[in-house]
Amino acid sequence: MPSGERLRLLDALYEMALADGPLQRSEREALKRVAEGLDVPDAKAQALAEQHLGDATAHYETLGLPPDATDAEVKSAYRKLAAQHHPDKASHLGPRAAERAARQFQAVRDAYEEIRRLRGL
């Protein structure tokens, strides 16, 4: 099967998987296996996934992780950073420090929630 047809097939499978709502983890893993089975290059499969799901690179960077981090690594990084930047830990340093900590905490939380949404966790 020509390369373009394999990409169109994978594209259609993404559309079908997303038809009933957010992508579930099992669907994400199945699509990854299909891409491998169709011999779609990783870069093209990733670009297609980003087209359908959005680019989460910035969210992974916020958590200090690569995009291929496991679900357990994502959760662990979130917990570590959330504890580190929790506003209660900076309240004794004054209002500016507490506000800065609250912004950092919210950025970490938003990144984690977006990754969870994209991964169907």
Secondary structure, DSSP 8 states (H G I E B T S, - for coil): --HHHHHHHHHHHHHHHHTTSS--HHHHHHHHHHHHHTT--HHHHHHHHHHHH---HHHHHHHT--TT--HHHHHHHHHHHHHHT-GGGTGGG-HHHHHHHHHHHHHHHHHHHHHHHHHT-
